[in-house]
Amino acid sequence: MGLPSVMVLPLLILFAAGVYYIYNKVMQLMSKTLVCNKVVVITDAVSGVGTECAHLFHKAGARLILCGTTWDKLESLYDSLITDSDPKETFAPKLVILDFSDMDSMEDVVAEVMECYGYVDVLICNSSMKLKAPVQSVSLELDRNIMDINYFGPSTLAKGVLPAMMSRRSGHVILVNSIQGRLAVPFRSSYAASKHAAQAFFDCLRAEVEEYGIVVSTISHTFINARQPPSAAEPAPKQNILAQYIISQLNHGVRPSVLANEILQTVNRKRKEVLLAHPIPRVALYLRSLFPPFLFAVLAAGVKDSVLAEQIQ
């Protein structure tokens, strides 16, 4: 006796979901083996995302070079990684002081990074500096500082490790950028400008080094949500259903653990461009391309009610 036709579609959907789930699990397991023995540099290893990446890649057997601005935090992360891992299956990370706001030190930093193993397999540029302020209140000094950390620093470090990658004809450079590298909103002028510059640089780099077998990936995400979820004991204020949905999409953000896992998957699958965003920011990107006057009007109206400009990131 055959299945009723009404049952066919739900069964197909269930089967497809099962296949997709199994595929993702297999790819997660494979990603851990693919980074084993690889030399991986993390530029801001002591940040939330950097720490999550350090734990993921360390457990997967990567040879980590962890960078940060303070020695104490780097040593604390080092101790945490060594304590939580089997020394027979992992490598002790190497530590390098890196401060993109001090561009005069970059030549020495590049030399120190290259001295660790003589080459780099994966460079993860996840350092970032944010700023929310009206355009007229931002000084030139602050503009330059943001550009150093968000653009000149990552691009200079990428240039430094590039010759070894080109000679070995392999390597992977990952820019952990922001959706504001593709979509600018009010009160983020300096930040958005630096992210647009970084996006453009790494897009150009991707085309230039493809013939050498080097992969360049950019990951554009909404804001990093490192806050703990609200306690069930704390009642949320009542809102209408539509407003509640819109606010949830704007405030949700990306968890550091989710972004770190996405970075690991990007290394595994060699994806060139990744967008981590909820529906409303995605719609804004499409509007920017297809109906820019409408988006400009919405953003201008949003300045009067700064909640919209504050939440879309």
N, C-alpha and C positions, 0 to 999 in steps of 0.2 A: 504493500500500500504506500503510495507516494505521499510526500509532505504537502500539506495545504499551501497554496501559493502565498497566503498571508504570512507564513512562517519563513519563507525563503530569505527575504530581505533582512530581518533581524538576525538570522543565523549567519548570513554573509558578513554583516557588520561585526558580529561577535567573533567570527573567525579572523577577520582582518585585524581587529583590535588585539587578538591573541598573538597573531604573527608579528605585529608591530611591537608588542611588549617583549616578546622573546628576542626579536632583533635588537632592541635597545639594550637588553641585558647582555647579549653576546658582545655587542660593540663596546659596552662598558668594561667587560672583562678583557677584551682585546686591547683596549686603549692602555690598560695598565701594563701589558706586556710590551707594547710598542714603544713606550718611553723608557723601558728598562735600559740602563747603561748610558742613556742620552745625557749630554751636558745641557742643563737647563738653567738659564739666568732669570731671576725674578727681581725686577727693579725696586719695587716697594714691598718687600716680603713681610714687613711688620704691620701692614695695614690689614683690615679685615679680609679682603679678597686675597691679598698676598699670603697671609697666614694659611688660609684654606687651601690655596694652590700649593704651598710648601708641603703641607701634610699629604695632599693627594699625590703629588709627584714623588715625594720621598717614599711613601709606602709602595709606589709602583716601581721603585728601584732606580730612579733617576739620580744623576750626579748633580746635586744642586749647588748653585752659586747664589747665595741670598744677599741682596743689597738692601740697605736702609740708611737712614740719616743718623741713627744713634747706636752706639756699640752695645749698650745695656739691653736694648730691646732685641737686637740681633742675637746676643748670647742667650737671652731668655727663650727665644724661639728655637735656637739650636738645642738647648737642654730639653725642651719639650719634644722635639723630633727624635732625639736620641733615646729619651725615656720610653716613648711610645712605639718603638720599632725594634726589629730584630737586627742586630749588627751583622749577622751572617747574610742577610738578604738586602741590606741597604748600605748606602755610602754616607759617611759623615759629611754634612754640608760644609762648604767653604763660605766665609763671610767677607763682605766687601762694603766699606763705607761709601755711600753714594748719595750726593746731594745735588740735584739738578739746578738748584738755585745758585750754586757755585760753579758756573760754567768754566772758570779757569782751571778747575781740578779735573775736568773731564779727560784730558789726555792721560793723566796718571791713572784714573779709574779704568779706562779702557785697557791700559797696559796691565793693570792688576788683574782684571777679569780674564784677559787672555793668558796670563801666566798660570792661572789655576790648572788648566788642562791643555792649553795650546790652541783650543778651538771652542766653538759654541754650536750646539745642535739646535737649540730652541731659545729664542730671546722673547721674554714676555715683558712688554712695556706697560705697566699698570699704574705708574705714578701719576698723581693728579692733584691739582690745586683748584678749589672752587672759590667763587666770589659772587655775591649778590649785592648789587649796588646800582644806582642810577649812573648813566654815562658820565655826567658832568662832575661827579664826585670821585671818580677814579683817577689817581695820579699816574703820570707817565712811568714812575718807578714801579708802581704796582702792576701796571700793564706789562712792563718788561719782565717782572718776576714771574707772572703767570705764563707768559710766553716761554720763558726759560724752562719752567717745570713741565708744562704741557706739550710744548712743541720742540724747542731747541734741544732740550735734554734727550728725549727719546730718539730724535732724528740723529743726533751726534753719536749716541751709543750704537745705533743701528749701523751707521757708517763705519764705526770702529770695528765691529765684529764681521762686517761684510766681506773684507778681503779673504779671510780664512774660509768662510762659507763658499765663496766663489771658486777658490782653489780646490776645495773638496767637492764642489758641485752638489752640495746638499745643504739644507738648513731651513729653518722655519722662524720667521719673525712675526710676532703677534702684537698688535696695538689694541690694548683694551681702552677704547675711546668712550664716547658718550653719544647719545642720540642727538645731542646739541652740536655734534660735528656735522650733522646733516639738517638740523632744524634749529634755528635760533629763536629765543623768546626774550621778552623784555627783562631788563635788569640783570642780564647775564652777558653783557656785551663782550667783556674781556675774555671770559671763560669760553663763550661760544666761538669767538674769533680764534682762540688758541686751538680749540678742538677741530674747527674747520681746517686750519692750517695743517694740523697733524693728519687729518683724514686725507687731504690732498697729497701730502708728501708720501704717505704709505701707498696710496693708489698709484702714484707715479712709480714708486719703487717696485711695486708688484710687476708692472709691465717690463721694467728694465732688467730685472734679475730672473725672470721666468726661464730664460734660455740656459741659465746655470743650474736649474733644478731647485732653486730656492723658492719656497712658498711664503707669501706675505698675506696675513689675515688681519682683518679689522673686525672688532666686536663692538657694536654700538648698543649700549644699554640705557635704560632709564636710571633714575637715581638709585644708589645703593641703600637698601633698607636694612640697616643692622639692628633696628629696634626689636625688642621682644614683643610677641603678640600680646594684646591686652588680656588681662586676667578675666576669667569667666565670672568672677565675683564683682567685677566692675560693670554695671549696666551701661550699655551704649545709649546715647540720646536718640530719641525717635526721629526718623526722617521718612519722607515719602520714598517710595520704592525707586523711582527714577533718580532722585538725588543721591540716594544711598549707593546705587550702582555706579554712577559717574564718579563719586568720591572714592569708591573702592578701586576703580581703575586708575585714578590719578595717584592715589596714595600707596598703592600696592608695592611698587618698586621691585628691585631684584635683590634677593638674599645673597650674601657673600658666598655661601656654600653652593647655591645654584649657579652663580657666575663662574666660580672656580671649576665646577664640573663641566660647564660649557667650554671653558678654555681647554680642559683636558680632551674633550670630544673634538674640539677644533684641531688640536694637534694630531689626533688620531685620523680624522677624516679629511684633513687638509682642506677644509673649507676656506674660501677666500673672503667671504663676507657673512657676518652673522648679525642679526637684529634681535635683541631681547627687549620687547616692549609689549605692553598691553594694547587693546584695541584703539583707545582714544589717541595715544601718540602715533600709532600706525596710520590712523585716518588723517592726522595732521600732516604726516609726511606726504601722503597722497595729495592732499589739498595743496601743499606747497608746490607740487609738480604740476598738477592739473588745473587748480583754481586759486592761484596765488592771491588775487585781490580779495577773495573771500576770507582766506586765512589771515591776511594782513588786517582786515577789518575786525576779525574776531580778537586778534592779539591786541590791537589798539583799544578795543572795548575792555579787554581784560585788564589793562593797566589801571583802569578806574576801580576795578575790583581785583586787587593784586593776588587774590587767592588762586585764580586761574594761572597767572604768570608764575606763581610760586610753585605750583604742583606739577605742571607739565615739564618734565626734565628729560 
